[in-house]
């Protein structure tokens, strides 16, 4: 993918709406192309600004509503009862129409706050799928079942120290870890196995609260929670009950 073919996809990529194949292609291009990466980051900043700056919303002023009502009254020249009733209610419909347009503009410019987690969840699933793609395996940078080998490997590679817990006795075997890039930042990914199922546990610093939200995307289950100033996203094709059990073990560790 070159610059000309990548740019039409950047808007959808920034919104997390690309299919997996094109998402991966764009991501690989951004890693190799400085100009497109700058363009993408500017686009992302612009979208975030629109979402956060409520001064950009349009609110119809009162004088506009009064002007519309006045114009409608003046245009009514027939004395029939039906026309009187029609013109009597038309300003109400006009005001409702203005309110509808205003609400539509708000929802067009600003995504609801809970959509942020939804977009990140999609990125987490994409990262989980990428880690296991045939022909380009990148499941682990440091393959090891020893937490005392995996945790030190991250030193100097991240601006935080990730949680690494051995849950082998509980049936969730630590098999390694790697660096990944999700949600616009570098994250730690711990890899566990439950029978033949791979669990990717993504973690990075976060101050918002998430008590144990369970999601499902593209056939994968996700559990999201926060603990000690860190956020955790567990992604797997493992059934939701066992993945929730995995998250509870980590919360209590």
Phi and psi restraints in degrees (value plus and minus 20) as a CYANA .aco file:
   2 UNK   PHI    -122.6   -82.6
   2 UNK   PSI    -196.3  -156.3
   3 UNK   PHI     -81.9   -41.9
   3 UNK   PSI     -63.4   -23.4
   4 UNK   PHI     -83.8   -43.8
   4 UNK   PSI     -57.6   -17.6
   5 UNK   PHI    -102.6   -62.6
   5 UNK   PSI     -41.4    -1.4
   6 UNK   PHI    -101.6   -61.6
   6 UNK   PSI     -59.2   -19.2
   7 UNK   PHI     -78.0   -38.0
   7 UNK   PSI     -59.0   -19.0
   8 UNK   PHI     -82.0   -42.0
   8 UNK   PSI     -39.8     0.2
   9 UNK   PHI    -112.6   -72.6
   9 UNK   PSI     -31.6     8.4
  10 UNK   PHI     -85.0   -45.0
  10 UNK   PSI     -55.3   -15.3
  11 UNK   PHI     -85.3   -45.3
  11 UNK   PSI     -65.8   -25.8
  12 UNK   PHI     -87.2   -47.2
  12 UNK   PSI     -54.8   -14.8
  13 UNK   PHI     -83.5   -43.5
  13 UNK   PSI     -61.6   -21.6
  14 UNK   PHI     -85.6   -45.6
  14 UNK   PSI     -48.8    -8.8
  15 UNK   PHI    -110.4   -70.4
  15 UNK   PSI     -21.0    19.0
  16 UNK   PHI      49.6    89.6
  16 UNK   PSI      12.0    52.0
  17 UNK   PHI    -130.7   -90.7
  17 UNK   PSI     -13.9    26.1
  18 UNK   PHI    -101.6   -61.6
  18 UNK   PSI     130.6   170.6
  19 UNK   PHI     -88.7   -48.7
  19 UNK   PSI     145.5   185.5
  20 UNK   PHI     -79.5   -39.5
  20 UNK   PSI     -63.3   -23.3
  21 UNK   PHI     -82.2   -42.2
  21 UNK   PSI     -70.2   -30.2
  22 UNK   PHI     -90.0   -50.0
  22 UNK   PSI     -52.7   -12.7
  23 UNK   PHI     -78.9   -38.9
  23 UNK   PSI     -66.6   -26.6
  24 UNK   PHI     -85.6   -45.6
  24 UNK   PSI     -61.3   -21.3
  25 UNK   PHI     -82.1   -42.1
  25 UNK   PSI     -65.2   -25.2
  26 UNK   PHI     -85.4   -45.4
  26 UNK   PSI     -62.3   -22.3
  27 UNK   PHI     -80.0   -40.0
  27 UNK   PSI     -63.1   -23.1
  28 UNK   PHI     -85.8   -45.8
  28 UNK   PSI     -58.0   -18.0
  29 UNK   PHI     -86.1   -46.1
  29 UNK   PSI     -61.5   -21.5
  30 UNK   PHI     -84.1   -44.1
  30 UNK   PSI     -53.6   -13.6
  31 UNK   PHI     -87.0   -47.0
  31 UNK   PSI     -47.8    -7.8
  32 UNK   PHI    -120.6   -80.6
  32 UNK   PSI     -34.8     5.2
  33 UNK   PHI    -137.8   -97.8
  33 UNK   PSI      91.2   131.2
  34 UNK   PHI     -84.5   -44.5
  34 UNK   PSI     -64.2   -24.2
  35 UNK   PHI     -83.7   -43.7
  35 UNK   PSI     -64.5   -24.5
  36 UNK   PHI     -89.0   -49.0
  36 UNK   PSI     -54.0   -14.0
  37 UNK   PHI     -84.7   -44.7
  37 UNK   PSI     -61.4   -21.4
  38 UNK   PHI     -84.2   -44.2
  38 UNK   PSI     -63.7   -23.7
  39 UNK   PHI     -80.0   -40.0
  39 UNK   PSI     -63.0   -23.0
  40 UNK   PHI     -84.2   -44.2
  40 UNK   PSI     -63.4   -23.4
  41 UNK   PHI     -85.8   -45.8
  41 UNK   PSI     -57.2   -17.2
  42 UNK   PHI     -84.2   -44.2
  42 UNK   PSI     -60.8   -20.8
  43 UNK   PHI     -83.3   -43.3
  43 UNK   PSI     -62.5   -22.5
  44 UNK   PHI     -84.1   -44.1
  44 UNK   PSI     -61.6   -21.6
  45 UNK   PHI     -83.0   -43.0
  45 UNK   PSI     -61.3   -21.3
  46 UNK   PHI     -81.4   -41.4
  46 UNK   PSI     -64.9   -24.9
  47 UNK   PHI     -84.8   -44.8
  47 UNK   PSI     -61.7   -21.7
  48 UNK   PHI     -84.4   -44.4
  48 UNK   PSI     -57.6   -17.6
  49 UNK   PHI     -83.3   -43.3
  49 UNK   PSI     -64.1   -24.1
  50 UNK   PHI     -80.4   -40.4
  50 UNK   PSI     -59.0   -19.0
  51 UNK   PHI     -91.0   -51.0
  51 UNK   PSI     -50.1   -10.1
  52 UNK   PHI    -117.8   -77.8
  52 UNK   PSI     -44.9    -4.9
  53 UNK   PHI    -112.8   -72.8
  53 UNK   PSI      75.7   115.7
  54 UNK   PHI     -90.6   -50.6
  54 UNK   PSI     -31.2     8.8
  55 UNK   PHI     -89.9   -49.9
  55 UNK   PSI     -33.5     6.5
  56 UNK   PHI    -102.0   -62.0
  56 UNK   PSI     -31.2     8.8
  57 UNK   PHI     -91.6   -51.6
  57 UNK   PSI     125.1   165.1
  58 UNK   PHI    -115.2   -75.2
  58 UNK   PSI     105.1   145.1
  59 UNK   PHI    -138.0   -98.0
  59 UNK   PSI     100.9   140.9
  60 UNK   PHI     -82.6   -42.6
  60 UNK   PSI     104.4   144.4
  61 UNK   PHI     -91.6   -51.6
  61 UNK   PSI     137.8   177.8
  62 UNK   PHI     -81.6   -41.6
  62 UNK   PSI     -57.2   -17.2
  63 UNK   PHI     -85.8   -45.8
  63 UNK   PSI     -47.3    -7.3
  64 UNK   PHI     -88.8   -48.8
  64 UNK   PSI     -61.7   -21.7
  65 UNK   PHI     -83.5   -43.5
  65 UNK   PSI     -63.2   -23.2
  66 UNK   PHI     -83.4   -43.4
  66 UNK   PSI     -59.9   -19.9
  67 UNK   PHI     -83.2   -43.2
  67 UNK   PSI     -61.2   -21.2
  68 UNK   PHI     -84.8   -44.8
  68 UNK   PSI     -64.7   -24.7
  69 UNK   PHI     -81.5   -41.5
  69 UNK   PSI     -63.4   -23.4
  70 UNK   PHI     -82.8   -42.8
  70 UNK   PSI     -63.3   -23.3
  71 UNK   PHI     -83.5   -43.5
  71 UNK   PSI     -59.0   -19.0
  72 UNK   PHI     -87.6   -47.6
  72 UNK   PSI     -60.0   -20.0
  73 UNK   PHI     -84.4   -44.4
  73 UNK   PSI     -61.9   -21.9
  74 UNK   PHI     -87.8   -47.8
  74 UNK   PSI     -48.1    -8.1
  75 UNK   PHI    -100.1   -60.1
  75 UNK   PSI     -30.4     9.6
  76 UNK   PHI    -102.5   -62.5
  76 UNK   PSI      93.6   133.6
  77 UNK   PHI    -139.8   -99.8
  77 UNK   PSI     -34.6     5.4
  78 UNK   PHI    -111.7   -71.7
  78 UNK   PSI     115.6   155.6
  79 UNK   PHI    -103.8   -63.8
  79 UNK   PSI     -19.0    21.0
  80 UNK   PHI     -81.0   -41.0
  80 UNK   PSI     130.1   170.1
  81 UNK   PHI     -83.6   -43.6
  81 UNK   PSI     -60.2   -20.2
  82 UNK   PHI     -82.7   -42.7
  82 UNK   PSI     -63.9   -23.9
  83 UNK   PHI     -87.0   -47.0
  83 UNK   PSI     -54.8   -14.8
  84 UNK   PHI     -83.3   -43.3
  84 UNK   PSI     -65.6   -25.6
  85 UNK   PHI     -84.8   -44.8
  85 UNK   PSI     -58.1   -18.1
  86 UNK   PHI     -82.3   -42.3
  86 UNK   PSI     -69.5   -29.5
  87 UNK   PHI     -89.4   -49.4
  87 UNK   PSI     -46.7    -6.7
  88 UNK   PHI     -85.0   -45.0
  88 UNK   PSI     -58.7   -18.7
  89 UNK   PHI    -111.1   -71.1
  89 UNK   PSI     -37.0     3.0
  90 UNK   PHI     -79.5   -39.5
  90 UNK   PSI     -63.8   -23.8
  91 UNK   PHI     -77.9   -37.9
  91 UNK   PSI     -53.7   -13.7
  92 UNK   PHI     -84.9   -44.9
  92 UNK   PSI     -64.6   -24.6
  93 UNK   PHI     -83.2   -43.2
  93 UNK   PSI     -57.9   -17.9
  94 UNK   PHI     -83.6   -43.6
  94 UNK   PSI     -64.0   -24.0
  95 UNK   PHI     -83.2   -43.2
  95 UNK   PSI     -60.0   -20.0
  96 UNK   PHI     -84.6   -44.6
  96 UNK   PSI     -56.5   -16.5
  97 UNK   PHI     -84.2   -44.2
  97 UNK   PSI     -61.5   -21.5
  98 UNK   PHI     -82.6   -42.6
  98 UNK   PSI     -62.4   -22.4
  99 UNK   PHI     -83.6   -43.6
  99 UNK   PSI     -59.3   -19.3
 100 UNK   PHI     -84.6   -44.6
 100 UNK   PSI     -63.3   -23.3
 101 UNK   PHI     -83.1   -43.1
 101 UNK   PSI     -59.6   -19.6
 102 UNK   PHI     -83.2   -43.2
 102 UNK   PSI     -65.5   -25.5
 103 UNK   PHI     -83.9   -43.9
 103 UNK   PSI     -58.5   -18.5
 104 UNK   PHI     -83.1   -43.1
 104 UNK   PSI     -59.4   -19.4
 105 UNK   PHI     -84.8   -44.8
 105 UNK   PSI     -59.6   -19.6
 106 UNK   PHI     -83.1   -43.1
 106 UNK   PSI     -66.7   -26.7
 107 UNK   PHI     -91.7   -51.7
 107 UNK   PSI     -43.9    -3.9
 108 UNK   PHI     -94.4   -54.4
 108 UNK   PSI     -62.4   -22.4
 109 UNK   PHI    -100.8   -60.8
 109 UNK   PSI     -49.6    -9.6
 110 UNK   PHI    -145.3  -105.3
 110 UNK   PSI     106.3   146.3
 111 UNK   PHI     -99.5   -59.5
 111 UNK   PSI     124.1   164.1
 112 UNK   PHI     -78.6   -38.6
 112 UNK   PSI     131.9   171.9
 113 UNK   PHI     -78.6   -38.6
 113 UNK   PSI     -55.8   -15.8
 114 UNK   PHI     -92.6   -52.6
 114 UNK   PSI     -31.3     8.7
 115 UNK   PHI     -89.9   -49.9
 115 UNK   PSI     -41.8    -1.8
 116 UNK   PHI     -80.5   -40.5
 116 UNK   PSI     -69.0   -29.0
 117 UNK   PHI     -82.2   -42.2
 117 UNK   PSI     -55.9   -15.9
 118 UNK   PHI     -83.8   -43.8
 118 UNK   PSI     -62.4   -22.4
 119 UNK   PHI     -86.6   -46.6
 119 UNK   PSI     -63.0   -23.0
 120 UNK   PHI     -84.5   -44.5
 120 UNK   PSI     -58.8   -18.8
 121 UNK   PHI     -78.9   -38.9
 121 UNK   PSI     -59.9   -19.9
 122 UNK   PHI     -83.3   -43.3
 122 UNK   PSI     -61.1   -21.1
 123 UNK   PHI     -85.6   -45.6
 123 UNK   PSI     -57.3   -17.3
 124 UNK   PHI     -82.6   -42.6
 124 UNK   PSI     -62.9   -22.9
 125 UNK   PHI     -84.1   -44.1
 125 UNK   PSI     -61.6   -21.6
 126 UNK   PHI     -81.1   -41.1
 126 UNK   PSI     -61.7   -21.7
 127 UNK   PHI     -85.9   -45.9
 127 UNK   PSI     -58.6   -18.6
 128 UNK   PHI     -82.1   -42.1
 128 UNK   PSI     -64.8   -24.8
 129 UNK   PHI     -86.0   -46.0
 129 UNK   PSI     -63.6   -23.6
 130 UNK   PHI     -78.7   -38.7
 130 UNK   PSI     -57.9   -17.9
 131 UNK   PHI     -84.4   -44.4
 131 UNK   PSI     -40.3    -0.3
 132 UNK   PHI    -136.3   -96.3
 132 UNK   PSI      -7.9    32.1
 133 UNK   PHI     -85.8   -45.8
 133 UNK   PSI     114.7   154.7
 134 UNK   PHI     -88.8   -48.8
 134 UNK   PSI     114.3   154.3
 135 UNK   PHI      74.7   114.7
 135 UNK   PSI     -39.2     0.8
 136 UNK   PHI    -163.4  -123.4
 136 UNK   PSI      38.5    78.5
 137 UNK   PHI     -89.3   -49.3
 137 UNK   PSI     110.9   150.9
 138 UNK   PHI    -164.2  -124.2
 138 UNK   PSI      29.6    69.6
 139 UNK   PHI     -94.4   -54.4
 139 UNK   PSI     -56.1   -16.1
 140 UNK   PHI    -162.5  -122.5
 140 UNK   PSI     116.1   156.1
 141 UNK   PHI    -110.3   -70.3
 141 UNK   PSI     -49.7    -9.7
 142 UNK   PHI    -151.6  -111.6
 142 UNK   PSI      69.7   109.7
 143 UNK   PHI     -95.5   -55.5
 143 UNK   PSI      97.7   137.7
 144 UNK   PHI    -189.2  -149.2
 144 UNK   PSI     125.8   165.8
 145 UNK   PHI    -114.9   -74.9
 145 UNK   PSI     -18.2    21.8
 146 UNK   PHI    -119.8   -79.8
 146 UNK   PSI      94.2   134.2
 147 UNK   PHI     -81.4   -41.4
 147 UNK   PSI     -47.0    -7.0
 148 UNK   PHI     -98.2   -58.2
 148 UNK   PSI     -28.6    11.4
 149 UNK   PHI    -115.8   -75.8
 149 UNK   PSI     -60.5   -20.5
 150 UNK   PHI     -89.8   -49.8
 150 UNK   PSI     -69.4   -29.4
 151 UNK   PHI     -79.8   -39.8
 151 UNK   PSI     -68.3   -28.3
 152 UNK   PHI     -83.2   -43.2
 152 UNK   PSI     -43.5    -3.5
 153 UNK   PHI     -81.5   -41.5
 153 UNK   PSI     -49.8    -9.8
 154 UNK   PHI     -99.6   -59.6
 154 UNK   PSI     -32.8     7.2
 155 UNK   PHI     -81.0   -41.0
 155 UNK   PSI     109.8   149.8
 156 UNK   PHI      63.3   103.3
 156 UNK   PSI     -28.8    11.2
 157 UNK   PHI    -121.3   -81.3
 157 UNK   PSI     -38.3     1.7
 158 UNK   PHI    -153.8  -113.8
 158 UNK   PSI     141.5   181.5
 159 UNK   PHI    -112.3   -72.3
 159 UNK   PSI      -0.4    39.6
 160 UNK   PHI    -172.1  -132.1
 160 UNK   PSI     144.3   184.3
 161 UNK   PHI    -125.5   -85.5
 161 UNK   PSI      93.3   133.3
 162 UNK   PHI     -95.5   -55.5
 162 UNK   PSI     135.6   175.6
 163 UNK   PHI     -97.5   -57.5
 163 UNK   PSI     107.2   147.2
 164 UNK   PHI    -148.7  -108.7
 164 UNK   PSI      96.1   136.1
 165 UNK   PHI    -146.5  -106.5
 165 UNK   PSI     115.2   155.2
 166 UNK   PHI    -107.9   -67.9
 166 UNK   PSI      93.6   133.6
 167 UNK   PHI    -134.6   -94.6
 167 UNK   PSI       5.6    45.6
 168 UNK   PHI     -79.1   -39.1
 168 UNK   PSI     -58.7   -18.7
 169 UNK   PHI     -87.8   -47.8
 169 UNK   PSI     -42.9    -2.9
 170 UNK   PHI    -113.0   -73.0
 170 UNK   PSI     -16.9    23.1
 171 UNK   PHI      75.7   115.7
 171 UNK   PSI     -14.7    25.3
 172 UNK   PHI    -135.9   -95.9
 172 UNK   PSI      80.8   120.8
 173 UNK   PHI    -109.4   -69.4
 173 UNK   PSI     103.8   143.8
 174 UNK   PHI     -90.6   -50.6
 174 UNK   PSI     106.6   146.6
 175 UNK   PHI    -139.6   -99.6
 175 UNK   PSI     -24.8    15.2
 176 UNK   PHI     134.8   174.8
 176 UNK   PSI    -186.6  -146.6
 177 UNK   PHI    -176.7  -136.7
 177 UNK   PSI     150.2   190.2
 178 UNK   PHI    -181.0  -141.0
 178 UNK   PSI     146.4   186.4
 179 UNK   PHI    -108.9   -68.9
 179 UNK   PSI     123.7   163.7
 180 UNK   PHI    -162.0  -122.0
 180 UNK   PSI     152.3   192.3
 181 UNK   PHI    -151.6  -111.6
 181 UNK   PSI      88.7   128.7
 182 UNK   PHI    -160.7  -120.7
 182 UNK   PSI     123.4   163.4
 183 UNK   PHI      43.9    83.9
 183 UNK   PSI       7.8    47.8
 184 UNK   PHI      62.0   102.0
 184 UNK   PSI      -5.8    34.2
 185 UNK   PHI    -173.4  -133.4
 185 UNK   PSI     143.1   183.1
 186 UNK   PHI     -94.2   -54.2
 186 UNK   PSI     116.9   156.9
 187 UNK   PHI    -152.4  -112.4
 187 UNK   PSI     140.7   180.7
 188 UNK   PHI    -113.8   -73.8
 188 UNK   PSI     116.4   156.4
 189 UNK   PHI    -141.6  -101.6
 189 UNK   PSI      94.2   134.2
 190 UNK   PHI    -114.0   -74.0
 190 UNK   PSI     120.2   160.2
 191 UNK   PHI    -133.8   -93.8
 191 UNK   PSI     104.9   144.9
 192 UNK   PHI    -142.0  -102.0
 192 UNK   PSI     140.2   180.2
 193 UNK   PHI    -149.1  -109.1
 193 UNK   PSI     118.2   158.2
 194 UNK   PHI    -143.6  -103.6
 194 UNK   PSI      84.0   124.0
 195 UNK   PHI      36.8    76.8
 195 UNK   PSI    -139.8   -99.8
 196 UNK   PHI    -117.0   -77.0
 196 UNK   PSI     -13.6    26.4
 197 UNK   PHI    -113.6   -73.6
 197 UNK   PSI     110.8   150.8
 198 UNK   PHI    -110.2   -70.2
 198 UNK   PSI     114.7   154.7
 199 UNK   PHI    -136.3   -96.3
 199 UNK   PSI     101.5   141.5
 200 UNK   PHI    -116.5   -76.5
 200 UNK   PSI     102.8   142.8
 201 UNK   PHI    -129.6   -89.6
 201 UNK   PSI      85.7   125.7
 202 UNK   PHI    -113.2   -73.2
 202 UNK   PSI     118.8   158.8
 203 UNK   PHI    -166.9  -126.9
 203 UNK   PSI     125.7   165.7
 204 UNK   PHI    -184.7  -144.7
 204 UNK   PSI     143.4   183.4
 205 UNK   PHI     -83.9   -43.9
 205 UNK   PSI     119.5   159.5
 206 UNK   PHI    -181.0  -141.0
 206 UNK   PSI     118.7   158.7
 207 UNK   PHI    -122.7   -82.7
 207 UNK   PSI     -33.4     6.6
 208 UNK   PHI     -92.5   -52.5
 208 UNK   PSI     149.7   189.7
 209 UNK   PHI    -125.0   -85.0
 209 UNK   PSI     119.3   159.3
 210 UNK   PHI    -171.8  -131.8
 210 UNK   PSI      93.1   133.1
 211 UNK   PHI    -107.0   -67.0
 211 UNK   PSI     -31.6     8.4
 212 UNK   PHI     123.7   163.7
 212 UNK   PSI      28.4    68.4
 213 UNK   PHI     -90.3   -50.3
 213 UNK   PSI     112.6   152.6
 214 UNK   PHI    -129.1   -89.1
 214 UNK   PSI     108.9   148.9
 215 UNK   PHI    -149.4  -109.4
 215 UNK   PSI     148.6   188.6
 216 UNK   PHI    -161.0  -121.0
 216 UNK   PSI     105.8   145.8
 217 UNK   PHI    -157.8  -117.8
 217 UNK   PSI     107.8   147.8
 218 UNK   PHI      33.9    73.9
 218 UNK   PSI      14.1    54.1
 219 UNK   PHI      65.1   105.1
 219 UNK   PSI     -17.8    22.2
 220 UNK   PHI    -129.3   -89.3
 220 UNK   PSI     126.4   166.4
 221 UNK   PHI    -115.6   -75.6
 221 UNK   PSI     126.7   166.7
 222 UNK   PHI    -155.8  -115.8
 222 UNK   PSI     115.2   155.2
 223 UNK   PHI    -143.5  -103.5
 223 UNK   PSI     110.1   150.1
 224 UNK   PHI    -142.9  -102.9
 224 UNK   PSI     107.9   147.9
 225 UNK   PHI    -171.3  -131.3
 225 UNK   PSI     145.9   185.9
 226 UNK   PHI    -140.9  -100.9
 226 UNK   PSI     129.4   169.4
 227 UNK   PHI    -179.6  -139.6
 227 UNK   PSI     109.2   149.2
 228 UNK   PHI      36.8    76.8
 228 UNK   PSI      19.5    59.5
 229 UNK   PHI      58.6    98.6
 229 UNK   PSI     -10.1    29.9
 230 UNK   PHI    -140.4  -100.4
 230 UNK   PSI     131.7   171.7
 231 UNK   PHI    -131.7   -91.7
 231 UNK   PSI     125.3   165.3
 232 UNK   PHI    -148.2  -108.2
 232 UNK   PSI     117.0   157.0
 233 UNK   PHI    -148.5  -108.5
 233 UNK   PSI      92.3   132.3
 234 UNK   PHI    -120.6   -80.6
 234 UNK   PSI     104.3   144.3
 235 UNK   PHI    -145.7  -105.7
 235 UNK   PSI     113.7   153.7
 236 UNK   PHI    -187.7  -147.7
 236 UNK   PSI     142.8   182.8
 237 UNK   PHI    -108.8   -68.8
 237 UNK   PSI     -15.0    25.0
 238 UNK   PHI     -83.3   -43.3
 238 UNK   PSI     131.1   171.1
 239 UNK   PHI     -83.4   -43.4
 239 UNK   PSI     133.4   173.4
 240 UNK   PHI     -80.4   -40.4
 240 UNK   PSI     -56.4   -16.4
 241 UNK   PHI     -83.8   -43.8
 241 UNK   PSI     -65.4   -25.4
 242 UNK   PHI     -91.5   -51.5
 242 UNK   PSI     -53.5   -13.5
 243 UNK   PHI     -87.6   -47.6
 243 UNK   PSI     -56.3   -16.3
 244 UNK   PHI     -87.1   -47.1
 244 UNK   PSI     -57.6   -17.6
 245 UNK   PHI     -81.5   -41.5
 245 UNK   PSI     -61.4   -21.4
 246 UNK   PHI     -78.3   -38.3
 246 UNK   PSI     -65.3   -25.3
 247 UNK   PHI     -85.7   -45.7
 247 UNK   PSI     -57.6   -17.6
 248 UNK   PHI     -85.4   -45.4
 248 UNK   PSI     -58.4   -18.4
 249 UNK   PHI     -83.1   -43.1
 249 UNK   PSI     -61.1   -21.1
 250 UNK   PHI     -88.3   -48.3
 250 UNK   PSI     -59.5   -19.5
 251 UNK   PHI     -82.8   -42.8
 251 UNK   PSI     -53.5   -13.5
 252 UNK   PHI    -113.1   -73.1
 252 UNK   PSI     -18.1    21.9
